[in-house]
Amino acid sequence: MITANVLDKTPPQPVTLTRDFSSNANIKGSSEPGARITGKVSHDGGKTWLTISNQATVDNSGNFVLGEINGLQSGDWVQIFATDMAGNTTPSQDAILHDANLRAATKYQVTGNLEWASQFSQINFGTHPLTSSNVSYAAKENTTETMSVIDSRGQTATWSITARISKEMTLNQSGAILRNVVFFKDGRRNHLLNSEDTIIQIHQTTSDDAVKVNADWNDKNEGIFLNIPQTVFPSQGTYNGEIEWTLEDVPH
């Protein structure tokens, strides 16, 4: 009987990335499960390359999150490598191995930035008397701050903002909680804010000017509202909660 060990020498296919290539992007994508994801950056047009500290492992569904790469500027190059569980790594350039054409690791050039220009430090629903009726209080009535976004990645780039409740409205004095009372109104529908992401705005960029997200919020049917139904009986005192906002690139 003749036996032989067959070694796997074929590197993984180039990773697939999401399309946000701004300098502050949260780099994520897909590759073969179990692969280790690493990267290099070039600040001089590809003449020299530096290994980044970010690393990730592809999960069982084939997805990974490498995170934000520090120190990137518009025009830099980034190359993302996958190393499979046998130790094979995608090459930095196209290559031929035993008559097999191997594609180079995924490379992209950094575009402009997608970033917050301003954010809310607080959203204030004001002070109101206790009542046994259905009541709705608009953030617009008491909040004078703005939330705005700057996108310098060029026209046709698209972004979204989502919101989720990270802490329900909680009474400072006792810790009592008002659940399911914070809503986003888009002019047509009321969207309950809870632990799941709710889309607040999707925008396609037309200029480098800052976009004011709450420009059209009002005290009737658009913006963040506190809705207290008559079946809920709040105690007297001050309530505080927390909203987590996320700004992300959206493929178009």
C-alpha positions as CSV (number, residue, x, y, z in Angstrom):
1,M,0.0,0.0,0.0
2,I,1.3,3.4,-1.0
3,T,0.3,6.5,1.0
4,A,1.0,10.1,0.4
5,N,0.4,13.4,2.2
6,V,-1.2,16.1,0.0
7,L,-0.4,19.6,1.3
8,D,-2.7,22.5,0.6
9,K,-0.7,25.2,-1.0
10,T,-3.5,27.2,-2.6
11,P,-4.0,30.6,-1.0
12,P,-7.5,31.9,-0.3
13,Q,-9.4,34.0,-2.9
14,P,-9.1,37.8,-2.4
15,V,-11.4,39.1,0.3
16,T,-14.6,40.9,-0.5
17,L,-15.0,44.3,1.2
18,T,-17.8,46.6,1.9
19,R,-17.5,49.7,-0.3
20,D,-16.8,52.4,2.3
21,F,-13.2,53.3,1.6
22,S,-13.0,56.5,3.6
23,S,-10.1,57.1,6.0
24,N,-12.3,56.4,9.0
25,A,-14.2,53.5,7.6
26,N,-15.0,50.4,9.7
27,I,-13.4,47.9,7.4
28,K,-15.4,44.7,7.1
29,G,-16.1,42.0,4.5
30,S,-16.1,38.3,3.7
31,S,-13.7,35.5,3.1
32,E,-13.4,31.8,3.8
33,P,-14.4,30.8,7.3
34,G,-11.5,30.5,9.8
35,A,-9.1,32.6,7.7
36,R,-7.0,35.3,9.5
37,I,-7.4,38.8,8.1
38,T,-4.5,41.2,8.1
39,G,-3.5,44.3,6.1
40,K,-0.9,46.8,5.0
41,V,-1.0,50.5,4.1
42,S,1.1,52.7,1.8
43,H,1.3,56.4,2.3
44,D,3.6,57.0,-0.7
45,G,1.6,55.6,-3.7
46,G,2.6,52.0,-3.2
47,K,6.4,52.4,-2.9
48,T,6.6,51.2,0.7
49,W,4.1,49.2,2.7
50,L,3.5,49.1,6.5
51,T,1.8,46.3,8.3
52,I,-1.2,47.4,10.3
53,S,-2.0,46.2,13.8
54,N,-5.6,45.3,13.0
55,Q,-6.4,41.6,12.7
56,A,-9.6,39.6,12.5
57,T,-10.8,36.1,12.1
58,V,-13.5,35.2,9.6
59,D,-16.5,33.7,11.4
60,N,-18.4,30.6,10.4
61,S,-20.7,32.6,8.2
62,G,-17.8,34.0,6.2
63,N,-17.8,37.5,7.6
64,F,-15.2,39.6,9.4
65,V,-14.7,43.1,10.9
66,L,-11.2,44.5,10.7
67,G,-12.2,47.8,12.2
68,E,-11.0,51.4,11.7
69,I,-7.3,51.7,10.5
70,N,-5.6,54.5,12.3
71,G,-3.6,57.2,10.5
72,L,-5.1,56.9,7.1
73,Q,-5.4,59.9,4.8
74,S,-7.1,60.5,1.5
75,G,-4.9,59.0,-1.3
76,D,-3.3,56.2,0.8
77,W,-3.5,52.6,-0.4
78,V,-4.7,49.7,1.7
79,Q,-4.3,46.0,0.9
80,I,-6.2,43.3,2.8
81,F,-4.8,39.7,3.1
82,A,-6.4,36.4,4.0
83,T,-4.4,33.6,5.5
84,D,-6.2,30.2,5.5
85,M,-6.0,27.6,8.3
86,A,-3.2,25.8,6.3
87,G,-1.1,29.0,6.5
88,N,-1.5,30.0,2.8
89,T,-1.8,33.8,2.3
90,T,-3.2,35.7,-0.7
91,P,-0.3,37.1,-2.6
92,S,0.4,40.9,-2.9
93,Q,0.5,40.6,-6.7
94,D,-1.1,38.3,-9.2
95,A,1.0,35.1,-9.5
96,I,1.1,31.7,-11.1
97,L,1.4,28.5,-9.0
98,H,1.6,25.1,-10.7
99,D,-0.3,26.6,-13.7
100,A,-2.9,28.1,-11.4
101,N,-3.5,31.8,-11.7
102,L,-3.6,33.4,-8.2
103,R,-5.3,36.7,-7.8
104,A,-3.6,39.4,-5.7
105,A,-5.0,40.4,-2.3
106,T,-7.7,43.1,-2.4
107,K,-6.4,46.6,-2.7
108,Y,-8.1,50.0,-2.6
109,Q,-7.3,53.7,-2.4
110,V,-8.6,55.8,0.5
111,T,-11.2,58.4,-0.6
112,G,-12.4,61.3,1.5
113,N,-14.1,61.1,4.9
114,L,-17.5,60.3,6.1
115,E,-17.9,61.8,9.5
116,W,-20.0,63.6,12.1
117,A,-19.8,67.4,11.8
118,S,-21.8,67.8,15.0
119,Q,-23.9,65.6,17.3
120,F,-26.4,66.0,20.1
121,S,-25.0,66.3,23.6
122,Q,-28.6,65.8,24.8
123,I,-32.1,65.6,23.6
124,N,-34.5,67.4,26.0
125,F,-38.2,66.7,26.1
126,G,-38.8,69.5,28.6
127,T,-40.7,69.6,31.9
128,H,-44.4,68.7,31.9
129,P,-47.2,68.1,34.5
130,L,-48.4,64.6,35.2
131,T,-51.5,63.6,33.3
132,S,-53.8,60.6,32.7
133,S,-54.2,61.3,28.9
134,N,-52.1,60.2,25.9
135,V,-49.4,62.8,25.5
136,S,-46.6,63.3,23.0
137,Y,-43.6,65.6,23.5
138,A,-41.3,66.6,20.7
139,A,-37.5,67.0,21.1
140,K,-37.8,69.9,18.7
141,E,-39.6,72.0,21.3
142,N,-36.6,72.0,23.7
143,T,-33.5,70.9,21.8
144,T,-31.5,73.6,20.0
145,E,-28.5,71.6,19.1
146,T,-27.9,70.1,15.6
147,M,-26.8,66.7,14.2
148,S,-24.9,67.1,10.9
149,V,-22.8,65.0,8.6
150,I,-19.9,65.8,6.3
151,D,-19.2,63.5,3.4
152,S,-16.1,64.3,1.3
153,R,-16.0,61.1,-0.7
154,G,-17.5,62.6,-3.8
155,Q,-20.9,62.9,-5.4
156,T,-23.1,59.8,-5.5
157,A,-21.7,58.4,-2.2
158,T,-24.5,57.4,0.1
159,W,-24.7,57.2,3.9
160,S,-27.3,56.3,6.5
161,I,-27.9,57.1,10.1
162,T,-29.5,54.6,12.5
163,A,-30.6,55.0,16.1
164,R,-31.2,52.5,18.9
165,I,-32.0,52.7,22.6
166,S,-29.1,51.8,24.7
167,K,-30.8,52.8,28.0
168,E,-34.6,53.1,28.5
169,M,-36.0,56.2,30.1
170,T,-35.1,55.7,33.8
171,L,-36.3,57.7,36.8
172,N,-33.2,59.2,38.6
173,Q,-34.8,59.1,42.0
174,S,-35.8,55.4,42.0
175,G,-34.6,53.6,38.9
176,A,-38.2,53.0,37.6
177,I,-38.2,52.5,33.9
178,L,-40.5,53.8,31.1
179,R,-40.2,51.3,28.3
180,N,-41.1,51.7,24.7
181,V,-41.9,55.5,24.9
182,V,-39.2,57.0,22.5
183,F,-40.2,57.2,18.9
184,F,-38.8,58.6,15.6
185,K,-41.5,60.1,13.3
186,D,-40.6,60.4,9.6
187,G,-43.6,62.5,8.6
188,R,-45.8,59.5,7.9
189,R,-45.1,56.7,10.4
190,N,-44.1,56.4,14.0
191,H,-41.0,54.1,14.6
192,L,-40.5,52.8,18.1
193,L,-36.8,53.1,19.1
194,N,-35.7,50.0,20.9
195,S,-32.6,47.8,21.0
196,E,-32.6,47.3,17.3
197,D,-31.3,49.8,14.8
198,T,-33.9,52.1,13.3
199,I,-33.1,54.1,10.1
200,I,-33.3,57.8,10.7
201,Q,-32.0,59.0,7.4
202,I,-30.5,57.8,4.1
203,H,-28.7,60.5,2.0
204,Q,-26.9,60.6,-1.3
205,T,-24.1,63.1,-1.3
206,T,-24.2,66.0,-3.8
207,S,-21.6,68.3,-2.3
208,D,-19.0,68.6,0.5
209,D,-21.4,70.8,2.6
210,A,-22.5,69.6,6.0
211,V,-26.0,68.0,6.0
212,K,-28.2,68.9,9.0
213,V,-30.0,65.7,9.9
214,N,-32.6,67.4,12.1
215,A,-33.3,70.3,9.7
216,D,-36.9,69.3,9.1
217,W,-37.7,68.1,12.6
218,N,-40.8,69.7,14.1
219,D,-43.3,69.5,17.0
220,K,-45.9,67.5,15.0
221,N,-44.8,64.7,12.8
222,E,-41.1,64.5,12.3
223,G,-38.2,64.0,14.7
224,I,-37.7,62.3,18.0
225,F,-40.7,62.2,20.3
226,L,-41.6,61.0,23.8
227,N,-45.0,59.3,23.6
228,I,-46.7,58.5,27.0
229,P,-49.9,56.5,26.6
230,Q,-52.7,56.9,29.2
231,T,-52.1,53.4,30.4
232,V,-48.7,54.3,31.7
233,F,-48.4,56.3,34.9
234,P,-45.0,58.0,35.3
235,S,-43.8,58.9,38.8
236,Q,-42.8,62.5,39.5
237,G,-39.1,63.2,38.9
238,T,-36.5,63.4,36.2
239,Y,-36.1,60.6,33.6
240,N,-33.0,60.0,31.5
241,G,-32.2,57.6,28.7
242,E,-29.6,57.0,26.1
243,I,-29.8,56.8,22.3
244,E,-26.9,55.3,20.3
245,W,-26.5,56.8,16.8
246,T,-24.6,55.1,14.0
247,L,-23.3,56.7,10.8
248,E,-22.5,54.2,8.0
249,D,-21.8,54.0,4.3
250,V,-24.6,52.6,2.2
251,P,-23.9,50.8,-1.1
252,H,-25.7,52.2,-4.0
